[in-house]
Amino acid sequence: MHGWGPGSYSIYGWPGLVLNVVLTLGIIIGIILLIIWLVRITSSDQNRAGDGSAQIDKPLSAREILQIRYVRGEIDREKYREMLEDIS
């Protein structure tokens, strides 16, 4: 007789059993990956919140800003030297 007990794997037989195991493992692995992702997201948010472990960037000096503008090509060499003299 076909029933639900030991030795009966539904009407699909072995392929149904294998599919069931694969889907169950996939769901379990997906849940584990979701938990890992959530832990990483929350830990990175805490670092940004200023709990003391995150390093605070200092503001750029006028000389550094001027160098960045020169390297980007926003100002030419003559203007760079002129502005460098002004801030020195």
HTML snippet that shows the backbone in 3Dmol.js (N, CA, C, O; Angstrom):
<script src="https://3Dmol.org/build/3Dmol-min.js"></script>
<div id="view" style="width:600px;height:400px;position:relative"></div>
<script>
const pdb = `
ATOM      1  N   MET A   1       0.812  -1.184   0.000  1.00  0.00           N
ATOM      2  CA  MET A   1       0.000   0.000   0.000  1.00  0.00           C
ATOM      3  C   MET A   1       0.859   1.253   0.000  1.00  0.00           C
ATOM      4  O   MET A   1       1.988   1.256   0.490  1.00  0.00           O
ATOM      5  N   HIS A   2       0.304   2.307  -0.555  1.00  0.00           N
ATOM      6  CA  HIS A   2       1.016   3.583  -0.583  1.00  0.00           C
ATOM      7  C   HIS A   2       0.538   4.429   0.583  1.00  0.00           C
ATOM      8  O   HIS A   2      -0.611   4.870   0.622  1.00  0.00           O
ATOM      9  N   GLY A   3       1.425   4.647   1.519  1.00  0.00           N
ATOM     10  CA  GLY A   3       1.069   5.446   2.685  1.00  0.00           C
ATOM     11  C   GLY A   3       2.210   6.368   3.060  1.00  0.00           C
ATOM     12  O   GLY A   3       3.211   6.457   2.349  1.00  0.00           O
ATOM     13  N   TRP A   4       2.056   7.035   4.151  1.00  0.00           N
ATOM     14  CA  TRP A   4       3.072   7.942   4.649  1.00  0.00           C
ATOM     15  C   TRP A   4       3.741   7.287   5.852  1.00  0.00           C
ATOM     16  O   TRP A   4       3.248   7.407   6.973  1.00  0.00           O
ATOM     17  N   GLY A   5       4.800   6.631   5.642  1.00  0.00           N
ATOM     18  CA  GLY A   5       5.516   5.971   6.721  1.00  0.00           C
ATOM     19  C   GLY A   5       6.908   5.610   6.274  1.00  0.00           C
ATOM     20  O   GLY A   5       7.338   6.000   5.188  1.00  0.00           O
ATOM     21  N   PRO A   6       7.618   4.866   7.101  1.00  0.00           N
ATOM     22  CA  PRO A   6       8.973   4.473   6.724  1.00  0.00           C
ATOM     23  C   PRO A   6       8.963   3.682   5.428  1.00  0.00           C
ATOM     24  O   PRO A   6       8.155   2.772   5.243  1.00  0.00           O
ATOM     25  N   GLY A   7       9.866   4.042   4.541  1.00  0.00           N
ATOM     26  CA  GLY A   7       9.982   3.336   3.283  1.00  0.00           C
ATOM     27  C   GLY A   7       9.158   3.925   2.162  1.00  0.00           C
ATOM     28  O   GLY A   7       9.317   3.513   1.013  1.00  0.00           O
ATOM     29  N   SER A   8       8.289   4.867   2.447  1.00  0.00           N
ATOM     30  CA  SER A   8       7.510   5.483   1.371  1.00  0.00           C
ATOM     31  C   SER A   8       8.015   6.903   1.152  1.00  0.00           C
ATOM     32  O   SER A   8       8.064   7.697   2.093  1.00  0.00           O
ATOM     33  N   TYR A   9       8.388   7.226  -0.071  1.00  0.00           N
ATOM     34  CA  TYR A   9       8.944   8.531  -0.403  1.00  0.00           C
ATOM     35  C   TYR A   9       8.003   9.289  -1.317  1.00  0.00           C
ATOM     36  O   TYR A   9       8.454   9.931  -2.266  1.00  0.00           O
ATOM     37  N   SER A  10       6.764   9.234  -1.065  1.00  0.00           N
ATOM     38  CA  SER A  10       5.712   9.861  -1.851  1.00  0.00           C
ATOM     39  C   SER A  10       5.665   9.256  -3.250  1.00  0.00           C
ATOM     40  O   SER A  10       6.338   8.262  -3.523  1.00  0.00           O
ATOM     41  N   ILE A  11       4.892   9.840  -4.108  1.00  0.00           N
ATOM     42  CA  ILE A  11       4.697   9.276  -5.438  1.00  0.00           C
ATOM     43  C   ILE A  11       5.876   9.548  -6.359  1.00  0.00           C
ATOM     44  O   ILE A  11       5.964   8.956  -7.434  1.00  0.00           O
ATOM     45  N   TYR A  12       6.799  10.450  -5.951  1.00  0.00           N
ATOM     46  CA  TYR A  12       7.908  10.814  -6.820  1.00  0.00           C
ATOM     47  C   TYR A  12       9.134   9.926  -6.631  1.00  0.00           C
ATOM     48  O   TYR A  12      10.049   9.975  -7.453  1.00  0.00           O
ATOM     49  N   GLY A  13       9.182   9.139  -5.605  1.00  0.00           N
ATOM     50  CA  GLY A  13      10.282   8.211  -5.394  1.00  0.00           C
ATOM     51  C   GLY A  13      11.567   8.905  -5.003  1.00  0.00           C
ATOM     52  O   GLY A  13      11.548   9.949  -4.352  1.00  0.00           O
ATOM     53  N   TRP A  14      12.685   8.322  -5.402  1.00  0.00           N
ATOM     54  CA  TRP A  14      14.006   8.852  -5.049  1.00  0.00           C
ATOM     55  C   TRP A  14      14.258  10.264  -5.577  1.00  0.00           C
ATOM     56  O   TRP A  14      14.813  11.083  -4.844  1.00  0.00           O
ATOM     57  N   PRO A  15      13.884  10.579  -6.786  1.00  0.00           N
ATOM     58  CA  PRO A  15      14.110  11.967  -7.247  1.00  0.00           C
ATOM     59  C   PRO A  15      13.402  12.993  -6.358  1.00  0.00           C
ATOM     60  O   PRO A  15      13.934  14.076  -6.113  1.00  0.00           O
ATOM     61  N   GLY A  16      12.231  12.660  -5.886  1.00  0.00           N
ATOM     62  CA  GLY A  16      11.522  13.564  -4.990  1.00  0.00           C
ATOM     63  C   GLY A  16      12.239  13.724  -3.670  1.00  0.00           C
ATOM     64  O   GLY A  16      12.276  14.821  -3.113  1.00  0.00           O
ATOM     65  N   LEU A  17      12.813  12.637  -3.157  1.00  0.00           N
ATOM     66  CA  LEU A  17      13.568  12.696  -1.912  1.00  0.00           C
ATOM     67  C   LEU A  17      14.810  13.562  -2.073  1.00  0.00           C
ATOM     68  O   LEU A  17      15.104  14.387  -1.209  1.00  0.00           O
ATOM     69  N   VAL A  18      15.540  13.384  -3.167  1.00  0.00           N
ATOM     70  CA  VAL A  18      16.751  14.167  -3.424  1.00  0.00           C
ATOM     71  C   VAL A  18      16.397  15.646  -3.584  1.00  0.00           C
ATOM     72  O   VAL A  18      17.085  16.510  -3.041  1.00  0.00           O
ATOM     73  N   LEU A  19      15.349  15.935  -4.313  1.00  0.00           N
ATOM     74  CA  LEU A  19      14.918  17.315  -4.497  1.00  0.00           C
ATOM     75  C   LEU A  19      14.541  17.950  -3.166  1.00  0.00           C
ATOM     76  O   LEU A  19      14.863  19.113  -2.922  1.00  0.00           O
ATOM     77  N   ASN A  20      13.873  17.210  -2.317  1.00  0.00           N
ATOM     78  CA  ASN A  20      13.488  17.702  -1.007  1.00  0.00           C
ATOM     79  C   ASN A  20      14.719  18.041  -0.166  1.00  0.00           C
ATOM     80  O   ASN A  20      14.753  19.082   0.489  1.00  0.00           O
ATOM     81  N   VAL A  21      15.728  17.168  -0.180  1.00  0.00           N
ATOM     82  CA  VAL A  21      16.953  17.416   0.586  1.00  0.00           C
ATOM     83  C   VAL A  21      17.691  18.639   0.044  1.00  0.00           C
ATOM     84  O   VAL A  21      18.165  19.471   0.817  1.00  0.00           O
ATOM     85  N   VAL A  22      17.789  18.750  -1.274  1.00  0.00           N
ATOM     86  CA  VAL A  22      18.486  19.882  -1.888  1.00  0.00           C
ATOM     87  C   VAL A  22      17.785  21.197  -1.557  1.00  0.00           C
ATOM     88  O   VAL A  22      18.441  22.177  -1.206  1.00  0.00           O
ATOM     89  N   LEU A  23      16.474  21.225  -1.666  1.00  0.00           N
ATOM     90  CA  LEU A  23      15.733  22.452  -1.352  1.00  0.00           C
ATOM     91  C   LEU A  23      15.854  22.809   0.122  1.00  0.00           C
ATOM     92  O   LEU A  23      15.996  23.985   0.460  1.00  0.00           O
ATOM     93  N   THR A  24      15.801  21.830   0.993  1.00  0.00           N
ATOM     94  CA  THR A  24      15.926  22.099   2.426  1.00  0.00           C
ATOM     95  C   THR A  24      17.309  22.655   2.749  1.00  0.00           C
ATOM     96  O   THR A  24      17.425  23.625   3.498  1.00  0.00           O
ATOM     97  N   LEU A  25      18.355  22.051   2.194  1.00  0.00           N
ATOM     98  CA  LEU A  25      19.704  22.570   2.410  1.00  0.00           C
ATOM     99  C   LEU A  25      19.861  23.979   1.834  1.00  0.00           C
ATOM    100  O   LEU A  25      20.521  24.828   2.433  1.00  0.00           O
ATOM    101  N   GLY A  26      19.262  24.221   0.690  1.00  0.00           N
ATOM    102  CA  GLY A  26      19.318  25.563   0.095  1.00  0.00           C
ATOM    103  C   GLY A  26      18.677  26.615   0.976  1.00  0.00           C
ATOM    104  O   GLY A  26      19.198  27.722   1.115  1.00  0.00           O
ATOM    105  N   ILE A  27      17.555  26.272   1.568  1.00  0.00           N
ATOM    106  CA  ILE A  27      16.872  27.214   2.464  1.00  0.00           C
ATOM    107  C   ILE A  27      17.708  27.462   3.710  1.00  0.00           C
ATOM    108  O   ILE A  27      17.824  28.601   4.161  1.00  0.00           O
ATOM    109  N   ILE A  28      18.290  26.409   4.271  1.00  0.00           N
ATOM    110  CA  ILE A  28      19.116  26.561   5.478  1.00  0.00           C
ATOM    111  C   ILE A  28      20.347  27.411   5.182  1.00  0.00           C
ATOM    112  O   ILE A  28      20.685  28.305   5.958  1.00  0.00           O
ATOM    113  N   ILE A  29      21.015  27.138   4.066  1.00  0.00           N
ATOM    114  CA  ILE A  29      22.193  27.924   3.686  1.00  0.00           C
ATOM    115  C   ILE A  29      21.807  29.382   3.422  1.00  0.00           C
ATOM    116  O   ILE A  29      22.544  30.295   3.792  1.00  0.00           O
ATOM    117  N   GLY A  30      20.665  29.597   2.791  1.00  0.00           N
ATOM    118  CA  GLY A  30      20.190  30.963   2.549  1.00  0.00           C
ATOM    119  C   GLY A  30      19.937  31.722   3.838  1.00  0.00           C
ATOM    120  O   GLY A  30      20.275  32.902   3.933  1.00  0.00           O
ATOM    121  N   ILE A  31      19.353  31.072   4.825  1.00  0.00           N
ATOM    122  CA  ILE A  31      19.096  31.718   6.114  1.00  0.00           C
ATOM    123  C   ILE A  31      20.411  32.059   6.805  1.00  0.00           C
ATOM    124  O   ILE A  31      20.550  33.142   7.374  1.00  0.00           O
ATOM    125  N   ILE A  32      21.379  31.139   6.759  1.00  0.00           N
ATOM    126  CA  ILE A  32      22.683  31.403   7.373  1.00  0.00           C
ATOM    127  C   ILE A  32      23.369  32.585   6.699  1.00  0.00           C
ATOM    128  O   ILE A  32      23.926  33.445   7.382  1.00  0.00           O
ATOM    129  N   LEU A  33      23.339  32.642   5.368  1.00  0.00           N
ATOM    130  CA  LEU A  33      23.950  33.765   4.650  1.00  0.00           C
ATOM    131  C   LEU A  33      23.246  35.082   4.959  1.00  0.00           C
ATOM    132  O   LEU A  33      23.896  36.123   5.058  1.00  0.00           O
ATOM    133  N   LEU A  34      21.938  35.045   5.109  1.00  0.00           N
ATOM    134  CA  LEU A  34      21.188  36.249   5.465  1.00  0.00           C
ATOM    135  C   LEU A  34      21.592  36.750   6.851  1.00  0.00           C
ATOM    136  O   LEU A  34      21.746  37.954   7.054  1.00  0.00           O
ATOM    137  N   ILE A  35      21.761  35.844   7.793  1.00  0.00           N
ATOM    138  CA  ILE A  35      22.180  36.238   9.136  1.00  0.00           C
ATOM    139  C   ILE A  35      23.582  36.851   9.107  1.00  0.00           C
ATOM    140  O   ILE A  35      23.829  37.867   9.757  1.00  0.00           O
ATOM    141  N   ILE A  36      24.503  36.233   8.352  1.00  0.00           N
ATOM    142  CA  ILE A  36      25.861  36.775   8.242  1.00  0.00           C
ATOM    143  C   ILE A  36      25.834  38.168   7.632  1.00  0.00           C
ATOM    144  O   ILE A  36      26.535  39.064   8.102  1.00  0.00           O
ATOM    145  N   TRP A  37      25.040  38.356   6.601  1.00  0.00           N
ATOM    146  CA  TRP A  37      24.929  39.669   5.948  1.00  0.00           C
ATOM    147  C   TRP A  37      24.381  40.722   6.915  1.00  0.00           C
ATOM    148  O   TRP A  37      24.878  41.846   6.970  1.00  0.00           O
ATOM    149  N   LEU A  38      23.355  40.344   7.670  1.00  0.00           N
ATOM    150  CA  LEU A  38      22.779  41.293   8.625  1.00  0.00           C
ATOM    151  C   LEU A  38      23.771  41.670   9.716  1.00  0.00           C
ATOM    152  O   LEU A  38      23.820  42.828  10.130  1.00  0.00           O
ATOM    153  N   VAL A  39      24.558  40.714  10.184  1.00  0.00           N
ATOM    154  CA  VAL A  39      25.563  41.010  11.211  1.00  0.00           C
ATOM    155  C   VAL A  39      26.612  41.959  10.662  1.00  0.00           C
ATOM    156  O   VAL A  39      27.026  42.887  11.357  1.00  0.00           O
ATOM    157  N   ARG A  40      27.050  41.745   9.431  1.00  0.00           N
ATOM    158  CA  ARG A  40      28.044  42.645   8.828  1.00  0.00           C
ATOM    159  C   ARG A  40      27.495  44.057   8.645  1.00  0.00           C
ATOM    160  O   ARG A  40      28.198  45.037   8.894  1.00  0.00           O
ATOM    161  N   ILE A  41      26.267  44.157   8.220  1.00  0.00           N
ATOM    162  CA  ILE A  41      25.659  45.474   8.015  1.00  0.00           C
ATOM    163  C   ILE A  41      25.551  46.224   9.339  1.00  0.00           C
ATOM    164  O   ILE A  41      25.912  47.398   9.413  1.00  0.00           O
ATOM    165  N   THR A  42      25.064  45.569  10.369  1.00  0.00           N
ATOM    166  CA  THR A  42      24.896  46.248  11.652  1.00  0.00           C
ATOM    167  C   THR A  42      26.235  46.583  12.280  1.00  0.00           C
ATOM    168  O   THR A  42      26.350  47.620  12.933  1.00  0.00           O
ATOM    169  N   SER A  43      27.250  45.752  12.111  1.00  0.00           N
ATOM    170  CA  SER A  43      28.551  46.071  12.707  1.00  0.00           C
ATOM    171  C   SER A  43      29.206  47.238  11.986  1.00  0.00           C
ATOM    172  O   SER A  43      29.872  48.051  12.628  1.00  0.00           O
ATOM    173  N   SER A  44      29.039  47.346  10.668  1.00  0.00           N
ATOM    174  CA  SER A  44      29.617  48.483   9.956  1.00  0.00           C
ATOM    175  C   SER A  44      28.868  49.771  10.285  1.00  0.00           C
ATOM    176  O   SER A  44      29.480  50.839  10.313  1.00  0.00           O
ATOM    177  N   ASP A  45      27.569  49.701  10.533  1.00  0.00           N
ATOM    178  CA  ASP A  45      26.813  50.878  10.946  1.00  0.00           C
ATOM    179  C   ASP A  45      27.267  51.361  12.311  1.00  0.00           C
ATOM    180  O   ASP A  45      27.317  52.569  12.542  1.00  0.00           O
ATOM    181  N   GLN A  46      27.598  50.461  13.217  1.00  0.00           N
ATOM    182  CA  GLN A  46      28.061  50.846  14.543  1.00  0.00           C
ATOM    183  C   GLN A  46      29.411  51.532  14.451  1.00  0.00           C
ATOM    184  O   GLN A  46      29.677  52.467  15.207  1.00  0.00           O
ATOM    185  N   ASN A  47      30.267  51.091  13.544  1.00  0.00           N
ATOM    186  CA  ASN A  47      31.567  51.742  13.381  1.00  0.00           C
ATOM    187  C   ASN A  47      31.407  53.160  12.868  1.00  0.00           C
ATOM    188  O   ASN A  47      32.177  54.043  13.245  1.00  0.00           O
ATOM    189  N   ARG A  48      30.425  53.391  12.019  1.00  0.00           N
ATOM    190  CA  ARG A  48      30.177  54.738  11.499  1.00  0.00           C
ATOM    191  C   ARG A  48      29.506  55.629  12.525  1.00  0.00           C
ATOM    192  O   ARG A  48      29.553  56.854  12.409  1.00  0.00           O
ATOM    193  N   ALA A  49      28.885  55.031  13.525  1.00  0.00           N
ATOM    194  CA  ALA A  49      28.133  55.813  14.506  1.00  0.00           C
ATOM    195  C   ALA A  49      29.034  56.523  15.494  1.00  0.00           C
ATOM    196  O   ALA A  49      28.554  57.370  16.247  1.00  0.00           O
ATOM    197  N   GLY A  50      30.312  56.216  15.524  1.00  0.00           N
ATOM    198  CA  GLY A  50      31.221  56.920  16.417  1.00  0.00           C
ATOM    199  C   GLY A  50      31.360  56.262  17.770  1.00  0.00           C
ATOM    200  O   GLY A  50      31.342  56.951  18.790  1.00  0.00           O
ATOM    201  N   ASP A  51      31.497  54.968  17.807  1.00  0.00           N
ATOM    202  CA  ASP A  51      31.663  54.283  19.075  1.00  0.00           C
ATOM    203  C   ASP A  51      33.111  54.282  19.543  1.00  0.00           C
ATOM    204  O   ASP A  51      33.449  53.594  20.506  1.00  0.00           O
ATOM    205  N   GLY A  52      33.954  55.031  18.884  1.00  0.00           N
ATOM    206  CA  GLY A  52      35.347  55.126  19.284  1.00  0.00           C
ATOM    207  C   GLY A  52      36.268  54.254  18.453  1.00  0.00           C
ATOM    208  O   GLY A  52      37.476  54.488  18.433  1.00  0.00           O
ATOM    209  N   SER A  53      35.741  53.271  17.776  1.00  0.00           N
ATOM    210  CA  SER A  53      36.598  52.391  16.997  1.00  0.00           C
ATOM    211  C   SER A  53      36.845  52.933  15.591  1.00  0.00           C
ATOM    212  O   SER A  53      37.833  52.564  14.955  1.00  0.00           O
ATOM    213  N   ALA A  54      35.980  53.786  15.107  1.00  0.00           N
ATOM    214  CA  ALA A  54      36.150  54.352  13.768  1.00  0.00           C
ATOM    215  C   ALA A  54      37.127  55.518  13.827  1.00  0.00           C
ATOM    216  O   ALA A  54      37.103  56.317  14.763  1.00  0.00           O
ATOM    217  N   GLN A  55      37.984  55.604  12.816  1.00  0.00           N
ATOM    218  CA  GLN A  55      38.954  56.675  12.766  1.00  0.00           C
ATOM    219  C   GLN A  55      38.304  57.909  12.144  1.00  0.00           C
ATOM    220  O   GLN A  55      37.655  57.814  11.102  1.00  0.00           O
ATOM    221  N   ILE A  56      38.475  59.053  12.777  1.00  0.00           N
ATOM    222  CA  ILE A  56      37.882  60.296  12.285  1.00  0.00           C
ATOM    223  C   ILE A  56      38.894  60.985  11.378  1.00  0.00           C
ATOM    224  O   ILE A  56      40.047  61.187  11.758  1.00  0.00           O
ATOM    225  N   ASP A  57      38.451  61.342  10.171  1.00  0.00           N
ATOM    226  CA  ASP A  57      39.324  62.022   9.228  1.00  0.00           C
ATOM    227  C   ASP A  57      39.463  63.479   9.614  1.00  0.00           C
ATOM    228  O   ASP A  57      38.483  64.148   9.943  1.00  0.00           O
ATOM    229  N   LYS A  58      40.703  63.964   9.568  1.00  0.00           N
ATOM    230  CA  LYS A  58      40.934  65.374   9.854  1.00  0.00           C
ATOM    231  C   LYS A  58      40.631  66.190   8.602  1.00  0.00           C
ATOM    232  O   LYS A  58      40.771  65.680   7.491  1.00  0.00           O
ATOM    233  N   PRO A  59      40.226  67.422   8.757  1.00  0.00           N
ATOM    234  CA  PRO A  59      39.950  68.255   7.580  1.00  0.00           C
ATOM    235  C   PRO A  59      41.249  68.543   6.818  1.00  0.00           C
ATOM    236  O   PRO A  59      42.333  68.584   7.400  1.00  0.00           O
ATOM    237  N   LEU A  60      41.113  68.738   5.520  1.00  0.00           N
ATOM    238  CA  LEU A  60      42.266  69.033   4.684  1.00  0.00           C
ATOM    239  C   LEU A  60      42.741  70.455   4.923  1.00  0.00           C
ATOM    240  O   LEU A  60      41.944  71.362   5.163  1.00  0.00           O
ATOM    241  N   SER A  61      44.055  70.633   4.855  1.00  0.00           N
ATOM    242  CA  SER A  61      44.614  71.975   4.986  1.00  0.00           C
ATOM    243  C   SER A  61      44.458  72.719   3.654  1.00  0.00           C
ATOM    244  O   SER A  61      44.138  72.125   2.625  1.00  0.00           O
ATOM    245  N   ALA A  62      44.690  74.019   3.704  1.00  0.00           N
ATOM    246  CA  ALA A  62      44.577  74.834   2.490  1.00  0.00           C
ATOM    247  C   ALA A  62      45.604  74.387   1.452  1.00  0.00           C
ATOM    248  O   ALA A  62      45.311  74.364   0.257  1.00  0.00           O
ATOM    249  N   ARG A  63      46.806  74.032   1.906  1.00  0.00           N
ATOM    250  CA  ARG A  63      47.854  73.571   0.991  1.00  0.00           C
ATOM    251  C   ARG A  63      47.442  72.267   0.305  1.00  0.00           C
ATOM    252  O   ARG A  63      47.660  72.098  -0.894  1.00  0.00           O
ATOM    253  N   GLU A  64      46.846  71.347   1.066  1.00  0.00           N
ATOM    254  CA  GLU A  64      46.408  70.075   0.487  1.00  0.00           C
ATOM    255  C   GLU A  64      45.292  70.285  -0.530  1.00  0.00           C
ATOM    256  O   GLU A  64      45.284  69.656  -1.588  1.00  0.00           O
ATOM    257  N   ILE A  65      44.366  71.158  -0.212  1.00  0.00           N
ATOM    258  CA  ILE A  65      43.274  71.458  -1.155  1.00  0.00           C
ATOM    259  C   ILE A  65      43.833  72.064  -2.436  1.00  0.00           C
ATOM    260  O   ILE A  65      43.395  71.729  -3.536  1.00  0.00           O
ATOM    261  N   LEU A  66      44.797  72.952  -2.281  1.00  0.00           N
ATOM    262  CA  LEU A  66      45.423  73.591  -3.435  1.00  0.00           C
ATOM    263  C   LEU A  66      46.145  72.555  -4.301  1.00  0.00           C
ATOM    264  O   LEU A  66      46.058  72.597  -5.528  1.00  0.00           O
ATOM    265  N   GLN A  67      46.857  71.628  -3.659  1.00  0.00           N
ATOM    266  CA  GLN A  67      47.554  70.579  -4.408  1.00  0.00           C
ATOM    267  C   GLN A  67      46.569  69.693  -5.160  1.00  0.00           C
ATOM    268  O   GLN A  67      46.819  69.315  -6.304  1.00  0.00           O
ATOM    269  N   ILE A  68      45.473  69.368  -4.532  1.00  0.00           N
ATOM    270  CA  ILE A  68      44.459  68.537  -5.188  1.00  0.00           C
ATOM    271  C   ILE A  68      43.890  69.249  -6.410  1.00  0.00           C
ATOM    272  O   ILE A  68      43.719  68.636  -7.464  1.00  0.00           O
ATOM    273  N   ARG A  69      43.598  70.535  -6.271  1.00  0.00           N
ATOM    274  CA  ARG A  69      43.064  71.292  -7.409  1.00  0.00           C
ATOM    275  C   ARG A  69      44.064  71.372  -8.550  1.00  0.00           C
ATOM    276  O   ARG A  69      43.684  71.322  -9.720  1.00  0.00           O
ATOM    277  N   TYR A  70      45.357  71.498  -8.207  1.00  0.00           N
ATOM    278  CA  TYR A  70      46.397  71.564  -9.233  1.00  0.00           C
ATOM    279  C   TYR A  70      46.526  70.228  -9.959  1.00  0.00           C
ATOM    280  O   TYR A  70      46.637  70.190 -11.184  1.00  0.00           O
ATOM    281  N   VAL A  71      46.510  69.149  -9.213  1.00  0.00           N
ATOM    282  CA  VAL A  71      46.634  67.821  -9.817  1.00  0.00           C
ATOM    283  C   VAL A  71      45.443  67.519 -10.712  1.00  0.00           C
ATOM    284  O   VAL A  71      45.607  66.903 -11.765  1.00  0.00           O
ATOM    285  N   ARG A  72      44.262  67.934 -10.321  1.00  0.00           N
ATOM    286  CA  ARG A  72      43.063  67.707 -11.130  1.00  0.00           C
ATOM    287  C   ARG A  72      43.033  68.570 -12.384  1.00  0.00           C
ATOM    288  O   ARG A  72      42.251  68.313 -13.299  1.00  0.00           O
ATOM    289  N   GLY A  73      43.882  69.593 -12.428  1.00  0.00           N
ATOM    290  CA  GLY A  73      43.916  70.464 -13.588  1.00  0.00           C
ATOM    291  C   GLY A  73      42.933  71.620 -13.494  1.00  0.00           C
ATOM    292  O   GLY A  73      42.654  72.282 -14.494  1.00  0.00           O
ATOM    293  N   GLU A  74      42.404  71.869 -12.294  1.00  0.00           N
ATOM    294  CA  GLU A  74      41.455  72.966 -12.125  1.00  0.00           C
ATOM    295  C   GLU A  74      42.158  74.313 -12.194  1.00  0.00           C
ATOM    296  O   GLU A  74      41.555  75.309 -12.595  1.00  0.00           O
ATOM    297  N   ILE A  75      43.424  74.351 -11.809  1.00  0.00           N
ATOM    298  CA  ILE A  75      44.213  75.587 -11.883  1.00  0.00           C
ATOM    299  C   ILE A  75      45.529  75.269 -12.575  1.00  0.00           C
ATOM    300  O   ILE A  75      46.018  74.141 -12.522  1.00  0.00           O
ATOM    301  N   ASP A  76      46.107  76.300 -13.237  1.00  0.00           N
ATOM    302  CA  ASP A  76      47.383  76.078 -13.914  1.00  0.00           C
ATOM    303  C   ASP A  76      48.543  76.338 -12.945  1.00  0.00           C
ATOM    304  O   ASP A  76      48.332  76.709 -11.790  1.00  0.00           O
ATOM    305  N   ARG A  77      49.777  76.134 -13.440  1.00  0.00           N
ATOM    306  CA  ARG A  77      50.961  76.230 -12.583  1.00  0.00           C
ATOM    307  C   ARG A  77      51.147  77.646 -12.025  1.00  0.00           C
ATOM    308  O   ARG A  77      51.488  77.822 -10.855  1.00  0.00           O
ATOM    309  N   GLU A  78      50.927  78.623 -12.853  1.00  0.00           N
ATOM    310  CA  GLU A  78      51.110  80.008 -12.411  1.00  0.00           C
ATOM    311  C   GLU A  78      50.124  80.371 -11.304  1.00  0.00           C
ATOM    312  O   GLU A  78      50.497  80.981 -10.301  1.00  0.00           O
ATOM    313  N   LYS A  79      48.879  79.993 -11.495  1.00  0.00           N
ATOM    314  CA  LYS A  79      47.851  80.262 -10.483  1.00  0.00           C
ATOM    315  C   LYS A  79      48.159  79.473  -9.200  1.00  0.00           C
ATOM    316  O   LYS A  79      47.950  79.973  -8.095  1.00  0.00           O
ATOM    317  N   TYR A  80      48.659  78.235  -9.358  1.00  0.00           N
ATOM    318  CA  TYR A  80      49.010  77.413  -8.205  1.00  0.00           C
ATOM    319  C   TYR A  80      50.095  78.094  -7.369  1.00  0.00           C
ATOM    320  O   TYR A  80      49.972  78.202  -6.149  1.00  0.00           O
ATOM    321  N   ARG A  81      51.163  78.554  -8.040  1.00  0.00           N
ATOM    322  CA  ARG A  81      52.257  79.217  -7.308  1.00  0.00           C
ATOM    323  C   ARG A  81      51.785  80.508  -6.646  1.00  0.00           C
ATOM    324  O   ARG A  81      52.180  80.817  -5.521  1.00  0.00           O
ATOM    325  N   GLU A  82      50.955  81.246  -7.335  1.00  0.00           N
ATOM    326  CA  GLU A  82      50.429  82.493  -6.771  1.00  0.00           C
ATOM    327  C   GLU A  82      49.595  82.228  -5.515  1.00  0.00           C
ATOM    328  O   GLU A  82      49.742  82.911  -4.502  1.00  0.00           O
ATOM    329  N   MET A  83      48.734  81.241  -5.600  1.00  0.00           N
ATOM    330  CA  MET A  83      47.897  80.918  -4.448  1.00  0.00           C
ATOM    331  C   MET A  83      48.710  80.284  -3.325  1.00  0.00           C
ATOM    332  O   MET A  83      48.381  80.450  -2.151  1.00  0.00           O
ATOM    333  N   LEU A  84      49.764  79.561  -3.676  1.00  0.00           N
ATOM    334  CA  LEU A  84      50.635  78.960  -2.668  1.00  0.00           C
ATOM    335  C   LEU A  84      51.347  80.040  -1.866  1.00  0.00           C
ATOM    336  O   LEU A  84      51.501  79.921  -0.650  1.00  0.00           O
ATOM    337  N   GLU A  85      51.784  81.104  -2.558  1.00  0.00           N
ATOM    338  CA  GLU A  85      52.418  82.230  -1.873  1.00  0.00           C
ATOM    339  C   GLU A  85      51.423  82.932  -0.957  1.00  0.00           C
ATOM    340  O   GLU A  85      51.789  83.390   0.126  1.00  0.00           O
ATOM    341  N   ASP A  86      50.172  83.017  -1.385  1.00  0.00           N
ATOM    342  CA  ASP A  86      49.167  83.685  -0.568  1.00  0.00           C
ATOM    343  C   ASP A  86      48.895  82.952   0.737  1.00  0.00           C
ATOM    344  O   ASP A  86      48.670  83.587   1.767  1.00  0.00           O
ATOM    345  N   ILE A  87      48.912  81.644   0.705  1.00  0.00           N
ATOM    346  CA  ILE A  87      48.590  80.917   1.932  1.00  0.00           C
ATOM    347  C   ILE A  87      49.820  80.669   2.810  1.00  0.00           C
ATOM    348  O   ILE A  87      49.682  80.282   3.971  1.00  0.00           O
ATOM    349  N   SER A  88      51.028  80.891   2.262  1.00  0.00           N
ATOM    350  CA  SER A  88      52.240  80.667   3.055  1.00  0.00           C
ATOM    351  C   SER A  88      52.584  81.826   3.948  1.00  0.00           C
ATOM    352  O   SER A  88      53.579  81.774   4.671  1.00  0.00           O
TER     353      SER A  88
END
`;
const viewer = $3Dmol.createViewer("view");
viewer.addModel(pdb, "pdb");
viewer.setStyle({}, {cartoon: {color: "spectrum"}});
viewer.zoomTo();
viewer.render();
</script>
